[in-house]
Amino acid sequence: MAMEKIQIYSRQWAGLALILLLLNNDRLMANPPPSNARLQEVAQRLTPALKKAMQEREVQLGQPLFIRIFKASHELEVWLESGGEFKLFQNYTICDFSGEFGPKLKEGDLQSPEGFYFVTPEQMNPASQYHLSFNLGFPNLYDRTRGRTGSALMVHGNCVSIGCYAMTDPIIEEIYLVADAALRGGQPFFRVHIFPFRMTDHNLHQHRHSPWSSFWENLKQGYDLFEATRRPPNVEVGEGLYQFGLD
């Protein structure tokens, strides 16, 4: 009888250990992003050159990804993790975006968002009418607490924007392949941080009279943390503000 209880307890603890492992292992929990013939053709055509370019920068396809966007300079930066920090792989030109400096407020305002977003495998779309796309996840928790509305805010191809960040088709192909490989490599999501401009003291001083100056001061905290550590911060929302920490 005592031996039977021990075996039962052992099985229970083994089951609990497996559950904890699954809950804490993002690689096991992540679903692969969708694929189709279009994406497979792009991958076959571009992967060799992409791997060569990455080798020159001492990064690899499939490593964890981080993206930053800057409206003022029309830049989208692709960073990849290597040796415990993130290295800049490529700086791409944004073909088009909508609106002005400042966050998106409501559906139909034709404003491209600013803030801190993340993209899961389910937000990847290789069948997009804009060639390839991924959904930024707007509105995030911060946006929702302020009653901001909108949907289908993306980074995509076709160089046409009604609130999204639009790239040329050749550029979105590279970005998409890097994102797809990172997610397939086990990254459960990748972060996309969107700023009006580089969040330097000088730039903030120049825009100190904007109605969004306090919002940008909050964005600067996350910007500065990455600049100091070369690791994208964990972003939460508390007391009506973005709050930041590191793993």
C-alpha positions as CSV (number, residue, x, y, z in Angstrom):
1,M,0.0,0.0,0.0
2,A,2.8,2.4,0.9
3,M,4.6,1.6,-2.3
4,E,1.4,2.3,-4.3
5,K,1.1,5.7,-2.7
6,I,4.7,6.5,-3.5
7,Q,4.1,5.6,-7.1
8,I,0.9,7.7,-7.3
9,Y,2.7,10.7,-5.8
10,S,5.7,10.2,-8.1
11,R,3.3,10.2,-11.1
12,Q,1.6,13.4,-9.8
13,W,4.9,15.2,-9.3
14,A,6.1,14.1,-12.7
15,G,2.9,15.5,-14.2
16,L,3.2,18.7,-12.3
17,A,6.9,19.0,-13.4
18,L,5.8,18.6,-17.1
19,I,3.2,21.2,-16.8
20,L,5.6,23.7,-15.2
21,L,8.1,22.9,-17.9
22,L,5.6,23.6,-20.6
23,L,4.5,26.8,-18.9
24,N,8.0,28.1,-18.6
25,N,9.5,26.9,-21.9
26,D,8.4,29.4,-24.6
27,R,10.1,27.3,-27.2
28,L,7.7,24.4,-26.5
29,M,4.7,26.6,-26.3
30,A,5.1,28.7,-29.4
31,N,3.2,27.8,-32.5
32,P,5.0,28.1,-35.9
33,P,4.0,31.0,-38.1
34,P,1.9,30.3,-41.2
35,S,3.4,29.5,-44.5
36,N,2.3,29.3,-48.1
37,A,3.8,28.9,-51.6
38,R,4.5,32.6,-51.9
39,L,6.6,32.6,-48.7
40,Q,8.4,29.4,-49.8
41,E,9.3,31.0,-53.1
42,V,10.6,34.1,-51.4
43,A,12.7,32.0,-48.9
44,Q,14.2,29.9,-51.7
45,R,15.1,33.0,-53.6
46,L,16.5,35.1,-50.8
47,T,17.8,32.9,-48.1
48,P,21.3,32.3,-49.5
49,A,22.1,36.0,-49.9
50,L,20.5,36.8,-46.5
51,K,22.6,34.2,-44.7
52,K,25.7,35.6,-46.4
53,A,24.9,39.2,-45.3
54,M,24.3,38.0,-41.8
55,Q,27.5,36.1,-41.6
56,E,29.4,39.3,-42.4
57,R,27.7,41.0,-39.5
58,E,28.2,38.1,-37.1
59,V,24.6,37.2,-36.7
60,Q,22.5,34.2,-37.9
61,L,19.1,33.6,-39.4
62,G,16.8,32.3,-36.8
63,Q,18.2,34.3,-33.9
64,P,15.8,36.4,-31.7
65,L,14.7,39.6,-33.4
66,F,14.0,43.1,-32.3
67,I,12.6,45.9,-34.5
68,R,12.7,49.7,-34.0
69,I,10.8,52.2,-36.2
70,F,11.5,55.9,-36.5
71,K,9.0,58.1,-38.3
72,A,11.1,61.2,-38.8
73,S,13.9,59.5,-40.7
74,H,11.7,56.8,-42.3
75,E,13.8,54.0,-40.8
76,L,13.1,50.5,-39.7
77,E,15.9,48.8,-37.9
78,V,16.3,45.0,-37.7
79,W,18.3,43.8,-34.7
80,L,19.3,40.2,-33.9
81,E,20.6,38.7,-30.7
82,S,24.2,37.5,-30.6
83,G,26.4,36.9,-27.6
84,G,23.9,38.1,-25.0
85,E,23.0,41.4,-26.7
86,F,21.3,42.6,-29.9
87,K,23.3,43.7,-32.9
88,L,22.0,45.9,-35.7
89,F,21.7,43.7,-38.8
90,Q,20.1,46.2,-41.2
91,N,18.5,49.6,-41.4
92,Y,15.7,49.7,-44.0
93,T,14.0,52.7,-45.5
94,I,10.2,52.9,-44.8
95,C,8.5,53.6,-48.2
96,D,5.4,55.3,-46.6
97,F,3.4,55.8,-43.5
98,S,0.4,57.9,-42.6
99,G,-0.2,60.9,-40.4
100,E,2.2,63.0,-38.3
101,F,4.2,62.7,-35.2
102,G,2.2,61.4,-32.3
103,P,0.2,58.2,-31.4
104,K,-2.8,56.8,-33.2
105,L,-6.0,57.7,-31.4
106,K,-9.0,56.2,-33.3
107,E,-10.1,54.1,-36.1
108,G,-10.0,56.0,-39.4
109,D,-7.7,58.8,-38.3
110,L,-5.1,57.7,-40.9
111,Q,-2.4,57.9,-38.2
112,S,0.4,55.4,-37.8
113,P,0.9,54.3,-34.2
114,E,3.8,55.0,-31.8
115,G,4.6,52.9,-28.7
116,F,5.7,49.4,-27.7
117,Y,4.2,46.4,-29.5
118,F,4.9,42.7,-30.0
119,V,4.2,40.2,-32.8
120,T,3.3,36.6,-32.2
121,P,3.3,33.8,-34.9
122,E,-0.5,34.3,-35.3
123,Q,0.1,37.9,-36.4
124,M,2.2,36.9,-39.4
125,N,0.4,36.9,-42.8
126,P,2.2,35.5,-45.9
127,A,-1.0,35.8,-47.8
128,S,-1.4,39.5,-47.4
129,Q,-2.9,41.6,-50.2
130,Y,0.1,43.8,-49.5
131,H,2.5,41.0,-50.5
132,L,3.7,40.1,-47.0
133,S,2.7,41.6,-43.6
134,F,2.6,41.3,-39.9
135,N,0.1,42.9,-37.5
136,L,1.6,45.2,-34.9
137,G,-1.1,44.3,-32.3
138,F,-2.6,47.8,-32.0
139,P,-4.3,48.7,-29.8
140,N,-2.1,47.4,-27.0
141,L,-3.0,47.6,-23.3
142,Y,-1.7,51.2,-23.0
143,D,-3.8,52.2,-26.0
144,R,-6.9,50.5,-24.7
145,T,-6.7,52.1,-21.3
146,R,-6.9,55.4,-23.2
147,G,-9.9,54.4,-25.3
148,R,-7.8,54.3,-28.5
149,T,-9.3,52.3,-31.3
150,G,-8.0,50.9,-34.6
151,S,-7.3,47.6,-36.3
152,A,-5.1,45.9,-38.9
153,L,-2.1,48.2,-38.2
154,M,0.7,46.4,-39.9
155,V,4.2,46.5,-41.4
156,H,3.6,45.3,-45.0
157,G,4.7,45.7,-48.6
158,N,3.3,47.4,-51.7
159,C,4.4,50.9,-50.6
160,V,0.9,52.1,-49.8
161,S,-0.2,53.2,-46.3
162,I,-3.5,54.1,-44.7
163,G,-2.1,53.9,-41.1
164,C,0.4,51.2,-41.6
165,Y,4.2,51.2,-42.1
166,A,4.6,50.3,-45.8
167,M,7.8,48.9,-47.3
168,T,8.7,48.1,-50.9
169,D,8.1,44.5,-51.7
170,P,11.9,43.5,-51.9
171,I,12.4,45.1,-48.4
172,I,9.4,43.5,-46.7
173,E,10.6,40.1,-48.1
174,E,13.8,40.4,-46.2
175,I,12.2,41.7,-43.0
176,Y,9.5,39.0,-43.2
177,L,12.0,36.2,-43.7
178,V,14.1,37.3,-40.7
179,A,10.9,37.5,-38.5
180,D,9.6,34.2,-39.7
181,A,13.0,32.5,-39.0
182,A,13.1,34.0,-35.5
183,L,9.7,32.7,-34.6
184,R,10.4,29.3,-36.1
185,G,13.6,29.2,-34.1
186,G,11.6,29.4,-30.9
187,Q,11.2,33.1,-30.1
188,P,7.6,33.3,-28.9
189,F,7.2,36.9,-30.1
190,F,9.3,39.7,-31.2
191,R,9.1,43.3,-30.1
192,V,8.5,46.3,-32.3
193,H,9.2,49.7,-30.7
194,I,7.9,52.7,-32.6
195,F,9.1,56.3,-32.1
196,P,8.5,59.7,-33.7
197,F,12.2,60.3,-33.9
198,R,15.4,59.3,-32.2
199,M,14.7,60.0,-28.5
200,T,17.7,62.2,-27.7
201,D,17.5,65.0,-25.3
202,H,18.1,67.4,-28.2
203,N,15.2,66.1,-30.2
204,L,12.8,66.1,-27.2
205,H,13.8,69.7,-26.4
206,Q,13.0,70.7,-30.0
207,H,9.5,69.2,-29.6
208,R,9.0,70.4,-26.0
209,H,5.9,72.4,-27.0
210,S,4.1,69.4,-28.6
211,P,1.0,68.2,-26.9
212,W,2.7,64.7,-27.0
213,S,5.8,65.8,-25.1
214,S,5.0,63.9,-21.9
215,F,4.0,60.8,-23.9
216,W,7.4,61.0,-25.7
217,E,9.2,61.4,-22.3
218,N,7.7,58.1,-21.3
219,L,8.7,56.4,-24.6
220,K,12.3,57.8,-24.1
221,Q,12.6,55.7,-20.9
222,G,12.3,52.5,-23.0
223,Y,14.5,53.9,-25.7
224,D,17.2,54.8,-23.3
225,L,17.2,51.4,-21.6
226,F,17.8,49.6,-24.9
227,E,20.5,52.1,-25.8
228,A,22.3,51.4,-22.5
229,T,22.0,47.6,-22.5
230,R,21.4,46.6,-26.1
231,R,18.6,44.4,-24.9
232,P,14.9,45.3,-25.5
233,P,13.2,46.0,-22.2
234,N,10.2,44.1,-20.9
235,V,7.3,46.6,-21.2
236,E,4.3,46.7,-18.9
237,V,1.6,49.2,-18.2
238,G,1.0,50.6,-14.7
239,E,-0.5,53.8,-13.3
240,G,-1.3,54.9,-16.8
241,L,2.3,54.7,-18.1
242,Y,4.6,52.4,-19.9
243,Q,6.9,50.7,-17.3
244,F,10.2,49.0,-18.1
245,G,12.5,46.3,-16.8
246,L,15.0,43.8,-18.0
247,D,15.1,40.0,-17.8
